[in-house]
Amino acid sequence: MTSLRTSPPPPRAEHLRTWILTDATELRQLRASLHRELTGHPRLPAEDSDDILDRIVLVATELATNAIRHGIPPTEVRLLRNPDSLILDVADHDLSTIPELADTRPLHAGGRGLLLAQSFSLDVGWYATQDTKHIWAAFATRP
């Protein structure tokens, strides 16, 4: 397995919204709320807004699922923005493990959330604070 690169999210990011999750039953609410939050968002290019919105919602679901399944609750999902991108920042409270890409697993074995995040976003990284481990993904809002 390969480790995900360590890097904080862009420092100029403005906080838009936070969701706190305690278990997987809340993922449906997260998806619906995130979809509502981003529908008609002025920073999403009109011609690609559905595609970008679907990618963001999918990656949020994958990262939140990983945090719920492999981390220590609560899981915090934050939506941030800077002038050129929207950023998902997903945190859990397990500082004893580092995020790893499941690049050597068979396709049917699962564990592909981080690889999906890398495929569907502009950039992905992770960092830790004193209390939380964060995985973030950035999505371009300008062509």
C-alpha positions in Angstrom: 0.0 0.0 0.0 1.1 3.5 -0.7 0.7 6.4 1.8 -1.2 9.5 0.8 1.0 12.7 0.7 1.0 14.9 3.8 0.0 18.5 3.2 -2.4 20.9 4.8 -5.3 22.4 2.8 -4.8 25.8 1.2 -4.4 28.3 4.0 -6.8 31.0 2.5 -9.8 28.7 2.5 -13.0 30.1 3.8 -15.2 27.9 5.9 -18.7 27.4 4.4 -20.3 24.5 6.4 -19.6 21.6 8.8 -21.4 18.3 9.3 -20.8 16.1 12.3 -21.4 12.4 11.8 -21.3 9.6 14.4 -22.2 6.6 12.2 -22.9 5.5 8.7 -26.7 6.0 9.0 -26.0 9.8 8.7 -24.3 9.5 5.3 -27.6 9.9 3.4 -28.3 13.2 5.2 -24.7 14.4 4.4 -25.2 13.7 0.7 -28.6 15.5 0.6 -27.4 18.4 2.6 -24.2 18.8 0.6 -26.1 18.6 -2.6 -28.5 21.4 -1.4 -25.5 23.5 -0.3 -23.9 23.3 -3.7 -26.8 23.4 -6.0 -26.7 26.7 -7.9 -23.4 27.6 -6.1 -22.0 30.7 -7.9 -18.5 29.3 -8.0 -19.4 26.1 -9.9 -19.1 26.5 -13.7 -22.7 26.3 -15.0 -21.8 24.0 -17.9 -20.2 21.4 -15.6 -22.1 22.0 -12.3 -23.9 18.7 -12.2 -20.7 16.7 -12.9 -18.7 18.6 -10.3 -21.5 18.4 -7.8 -21.8 14.6 -8.3 -18.0 14.3 -7.9 -17.9 16.3 -4.7 -20.9 14.4 -3.1 -19.3 11.0 -4.1 -15.9 12.0 -2.6 -17.5 13.4 0.5 -19.4 10.1 1.0 -16.2 8.0 0.4 -14.0 10.0 2.8 -16.7 10.2 5.4 -17.3 6.4 5.1 -13.6 5.8 5.6 -13.5 8.1 8.7 -16.5 6.4 10.2 -15.3 2.9 9.4 -11.6 3.3 10.3 -11.4 6.3 12.6 -12.6 7.4 16.0 -15.9 9.4 16.1 -17.2 11.9 15.7 -16.4 12.4 12.0 -16.3 16.1 10.9 -16.9 17.0 7.3 -16.1 20.6 6.4 -16.8 22.4 3.2 -14.3 25.2 2.4 -13.6 27.5 -0.5 -10.9 29.6 -1.9 -11.0 31.7 -5.1 -10.4 28.8 -7.4 -11.7 25.7 -5.6 -14.0 24.0 -3.2 -12.4 21.8 -0.6 -13.8 18.9 1.4 -11.9 18.4 4.7 -12.9 15.2 6.6 -11.5 14.6 10.1 -11.6 11.8 12.6 -9.9 11.4 16.0 -7.7 8.4 15.3 -4.1 9.7 15.3 -2.6 6.2 15.5 -2.9 5.4 11.8 -2.1 7.2 8.5 -4.2 7.1 5.4 -3.1 4.5 2.8 -4.1 4.1 -0.8 -5.5 0.6 -1.5 -3.6 0.5 -4.9 -2.6 -3.2 -4.6 -6.0 -4.6 -3.6 -8.2 -6.5 -6.1 -11.0 -4.4 -7.4 -13.7 -6.4 -5.6 -11.9 -6.1 -2.2 -13.1 -2.6 -1.6 -11.0 0.1 0.0 -10.9 2.4 -3.0 -12.3 5.6 -1.5 -9.0 7.4 -1.5 -8.2 6.3 -5.1 -11.7 7.6 -6.1 -11.0 10.9 -4.3 -7.7 11.2 -6.3 -9.4 10.4 -9.6 -12.4 12.8 -9.1 -10.7 15.8 -7.5 -8.0 18.3 -8.4 -5.8 17.3 -5.4 -5.9 15.2 -2.3 -3.8 15.2 0.9 -3.8 14.7 4.6 -2.6 16.3 7.8 -2.9 15.9 11.5 -3.6 18.4 14.3 -3.1 17.7 18.0 -6.6 16.1 18.2 -7.6 15.1 14.6 -6.5 13.5 11.4 -7.8 15.2 8.3 -8.1 14.1 4.7 -8.9 16.8 2.2 -9.8 16.9 -1.5 -10.0 20.0 -3.7 -12.2 20.6 -6.7 -11.6 23.3 -9.3 -14.4 25.8 -9.6 -12.9 27.6 -12.6 -12.0 26.1 -15.9 
